[in-house]
Amino acid sequence: MNFVEVITKDIVADTFCSFAEQIEADPRGTLHQVESVLKSLYVRYGNDWTGRGIVGDSTQEAAIAGLEAVRAECLARIENGTKQ
C-alpha cells in the first residue's frame, strides 16, 4: 500500500469513527450536519483551478468518502426507525 492509499484509508476510517457517537445519539441531526459539510466539500472539490495535486485531491476525496459513509449510516438508521 502506498502513502496515498494509507492516508485515504485512515481519513475515511477516522471520519466515520469521529461521528459514531453522534450517529447513535441523533442520526437526523448528524445527517443534517454532514450534508451541510458535504455540500461545501463538493464545491471546494470542484474549485481546483490552482491544482491541489495528488495528495490534496486524495485527502479531499477521502474526506468526502468518509462523510458519505456517515450519511449512509444515518439514512439507514432513520429508515429503520432507530433513534428518531
Contacts in CASP RR format, 6 or more apart in sequence:
PFRMAT RR
TARGET T0000
AUTHOR 0000-0000-0000
METHOD contacts of the structure
MODEL  1
MNFVEVITKDIVADTFCSFAEQIEADPRGTLHQVESVLKSLYVRYGNDWT
GRGIVGDSTQEAAIAGLEAVRAECLARIENGTKQ
1 9 0 8 1.000
4 54 0 8 1.000
4 55 0 8 1.000
4 58 0 8 1.000
7 55 0 8 1.000
7 58 0 8 1.000
7 59 0 8 1.000
7 62 0 8 1.000
8 58 0 8 1.000
8 59 0 8 1.000
8 61 0 8 1.000
8 62 0 8 1.000
8 65 0 8 1.000
9 62 0 8 1.000
11 59 0 8 1.000
11 62 0 8 1.000
11 63 0 8 1.000
11 66 0 8 1.000
12 62 0 8 1.000
12 65 0 8 1.000
12 66 0 8 1.000
12 69 0 8 1.000
15 62 0 8 1.000
15 63 0 8 1.000
15 66 0 8 1.000
15 67 0 8 1.000
15 69 0 8 1.000
15 70 0 8 1.000
16 66 0 8 1.000
16 69 0 8 1.000
16 70 0 8 1.000
16 73 0 8 1.000
19 30 0 8 1.000
19 34 0 8 1.000
19 70 0 8 1.000
22 29 0 8 1.000
22 30 0 8 1.000
22 33 0 8 1.000
23 30 0 8 1.000
23 70 0 8 1.000
23 73 0 8 1.000
23 74 0 8 1.000
23 77 0 8 1.000
24 83 0 8 1.000
25 83 0 8 1.000
26 83 0 8 1.000
27 73 0 8 1.000
27 74 0 8 1.000
27 77 0 8 1.000
27 78 0 8 1.000
27 82 0 8 1.000
27 83 0 8 1.000
27 84 0 8 1.000
28 74 0 8 1.000
28 78 0 8 1.000
28 84 0 8 1.000
29 74 0 8 1.000
30 70 0 8 1.000
30 74 0 8 1.000
31 71 0 8 1.000
31 74 0 8 1.000
31 75 0 8 1.000
31 78 0 8 1.000
34 67 0 8 1.000
34 70 0 8 1.000
34 71 0 8 1.000
34 74 0 8 1.000
35 71 0 8 1.000
37 67 0 8 1.000
38 64 0 8 1.000
38 67 0 8 1.000
38 68 0 8 1.000
38 71 0 8 1.000
41 60 0 8 1.000
41 63 0 8 1.000
41 64 0 8 1.000
41 67 0 8 1.000
42 64 0 8 1.000
44 60 0 8 1.000
45 60 0 8 1.000
45 61 0 8 1.000
45 64 0 8 1.000
48 57 0 8 1.000
52 60 0 8 1.000
77 83 0 8 1.000
78 84 0 8 1.000
END
